Amino acid sequence: QVQLVESGGGLVQPGGSLRLSCAASGNIFSFSSMGWYRQAPGKQRELVAMMTNGLGTNYADTVKGRFTISRDNAKNTVDLQMNSLKPEDTAVYYCYARRSPAPPYWGQGTQVTVSP
């Protein structure tokens, strides 16, 4: 059973930066896609950034130019560098990993709060 463990969340002021990390443990396979979703209070979970083998990288329009996703296939880790954070980035951030066509795995979530 694969487990995804996130770290790096916290409280930051607007304009600040945070780096989220996600490490896969357990039965480690080569994931066809890894990325990050987020869910703000009262809202649906939404894609933030995703790296997919053969398809490249995809970002939500709201984070383009501010967030950067990176992945280490050898270690099955995926990081999210978040710069120029805004209050509307406040959410629980979830790591996602999938070895298509199997169902995806999800992390437990890490809270990111952007507030003065």
Buried (B, 14 or more C-beta within 10 A) or exposed (E): EBEBBBBBBEEBEEEEEBBBBBBBEEEEEEBBBBBBBBBBEEEEBEBBBBBBEEEEEBBBEEBEEBBBBBBEEEEBBBBBBBBEBEEEBBBBBBBBBBBEEEEBBBBEBBEBBBEE
